């Protein structure tokens, strides 16, 4: 192998340590990475733990990822809907449709494309959806916004109502936030 090929290989194999984190996030590799790794992680949790423990680990995975993402990306807005839009665009690589249900005092959030469900094999398990980590991610991210005085609220809950990965026509999350 000539030195130029060796140099290129060495440089390409150490992609994360090159450049700044913002450049890395602009590459939109997160969706590709999720689609490669997530099914294996989910299978490992379901094989190693009973169903409820596996569910907790999947939720915690989203929660822990939010902590990492927050180190590199903080939303610019302090309005709930705009924060969700920024997370969708900058972190998940998608746009969200957000509707407020006045009757139930909840936001219904639906991604145009879900990075955890699109083109993935169906997950047919009652109570566990491909996009379940999104619950933990949103809770963790908003906790950090609050801790850093970037967005204040009294309480928040997130629930996956339906998932494309479980046969629904779209993913739909319910977010209750008391400000």
C-alpha positions in Angstrom: 0.0 0.0 0.0 1.5 3.3 -1.0 1.8 6.0 1.6 -0.9 8.2 0.1 -3.5 5.4 0.4 -2.4 4.6 3.9 -2.7 8.2 4.9 -6.2 8.5 3.5 -7.3 5.3 5.2 -5.8 6.4 8.5 -7.6 9.8 8.2 -11.0 8.3 7.2 -10.9 5.7 9.9 -10.6 8.4 12.6 -13.5 10.5 11.4 -14.9 11.5 14.8 -11.6 12.9 16.1 -11.2 15.1 13.0 -13.0 18.4 12.7 -15.5 19.9 15.1 -18.7 18.4 16.4 -21.0 20.7 14.4 -19.4 19.5 11.2 -20.0 15.9 12.3 -23.7 16.6 13.0 -24.2 18.3 9.7 -23.1 15.0 8.0 -26.5 13.5 8.9 -24.9 10.2 9.7 -27.0 9.8 12.8 -30.0 8.3 10.9 -27.7 5.9 9.1 -26.0 4.9 12.3 -29.3 4.4 14.1 -30.6 2.1 11.4 -27.5 0.0 11.5 -27.0 -0.3 15.3 -30.5 0.1 16.9 -32.0 -3.3 15.9 -28.9 -5.1 17.4 -29.2 -3.1 20.6 -32.9 -3.7 20.9 -32.4 -7.4 20.3 -29.6 -7.5 22.9 -31.8 -5.9 25.6 -34.7 -8.2 24.8 -32.4 -11.3 25.0 -30.6 -10.3 28.1 -33.5 -8.8 30.2 -37.1 -9.6 30.9 -39.5 -7.4 28.9 -40.1 -4.6 31.4 -36.3 -4.3 32.2 -35.6 -4.3 28.4 -38.2 -1.5 28.0 -36.5 0.5 30.7 -33.1 0.1 29.1 -34.4 1.2 25.7 -36.0 4.3 27.3 -32.8 5.0 29.2 -30.8 4.7 26.0 -32.8 7.7 24.6 -32.4 9.6 27.9 -28.6 9.1 27.8 -28.3 10.1 24.2 -30.0 13.4 25.0 -27.3 14.2 27.5 -24.6 13.6 24.8 -26.5 15.6 22.2 -27.1 18.5 24.6 -23.3 18.9 24.9 -23.1 19.6 21.1 -26.5 21.1 20.3 -28.6 23.6 22.3 -31.7 24.9 20.8 -31.9 28.7 20.1 -35.6 29.1 20.9 -37.3 29.1 24.3 -40.8 28.2 22.8 -41.8 24.6 23.1 -43.0 24.1 19.5 -39.9 25.8 18.1 -37.6 23.7 20.3 -39.3 20.5 19.0 -38.8 21.8 15.4 -35.1 22.5 16.0 -34.6 19.1 17.5 -36.4 17.5 14.6 -34.3 19.4 12.0 -30.9 19.5 13.6 -30.8 16.2 15.6 -33.2 13.8 14.0 -32.9 15.0 10.4 -36.7 15.4 10.0 -39.6 17.8 10.3 -42.3 17.5 12.9 -46.0 18.2 12.6 -47.1 19.6 16.0 -50.7 20.0 17.0 -52.1 21.1 20.4 -55.1 19.1 21.6 -56.9 21.6 23.8 -59.4 19.0 25.0 -56.6 16.9 26.6 -54.0 19.7 27.0 -51.3 17.8 25.2 -49.2 18.3 22.1 -49.4 15.6 19.4 -46.0 15.4 17.6 -45.5 13.4 14.5 -42.3 13.2 12.5 -42.3 13.4 8.7 -39.9 10.5 8.8 -38.9 8.6 12.0 -35.2 7.7 12.1 -36.0 4.7 14.3 -38.9 3.4 12.3 -38.5 4.3 8.6 -37.4 1.3 6.5 -36.9 -0.8 9.6 -38.4 -4.3 10.1 -41.7 -4.2 12.0 -41.5 -4.5 15.8 -44.6 -6.4 16.8 -44.5 -6.2 20.7 -47.3 -4.7 22.6 -46.0 -1.9 24.7 -42.7 -1.4 22.9 -42.2 0.6 19.7 -39.1 1.2 17.6 -39.3 4.9 18.5 -39.7 4.3 22.2 -36.3 5.8 23.0 -37.7 9.2 21.8 -39.7 9.4 25.1 -36.5 9.2 27.1 -34.7 11.6 24.7 -37.2 14.3 25.0 -37.5 14.1 28.8 -33.7 14.2 29.2 -33.2 17.0 26.7 -35.9 19.2 28.3 -34.5 18.5 31.8 -31.1 19.9 30.6 -32.8 22.9 29.0 -34.4 23.5 32.4 -31.3 22.9 34.4 -29.4 25.5 32.2 -32.3 28.0 32.5 -33.0 27.8 28.8 -36.6 26.6 29.1 -38.8 26.4 32.2 -41.7 24.1 32.9 -43.3 22.4 35.9 -43.7 18.9 34.6 -43.5 17.0 31.4 -44.4 13.5 30.1 -43.9 11.9 26.7 -45.7 8.8 25.4 -45.4 7.0 22.0 -49.0 6.6 21.0 -48.3 4.8 17.7 -45.3 3.8 15.7 -44.8 3.2 12.0 -42.4 0.4 13.1 -45.4 -1.4 14.7 -47.6 -1.1 11.7 -49.2 2.3 12.1 -49.3 4.7 9.1 -47.2 7.2 11.1 -45.4 7.7 14.4 -47.3 9.8 16.9 -46.0 11.0 20.3 -48.1 12.7 23.0 -46.2 15.4 24.9 -47.8 16.9 28.0 -46.0 19.9 29.3 -47.1 22.1 32.2 -45.5 25.6 32.0 
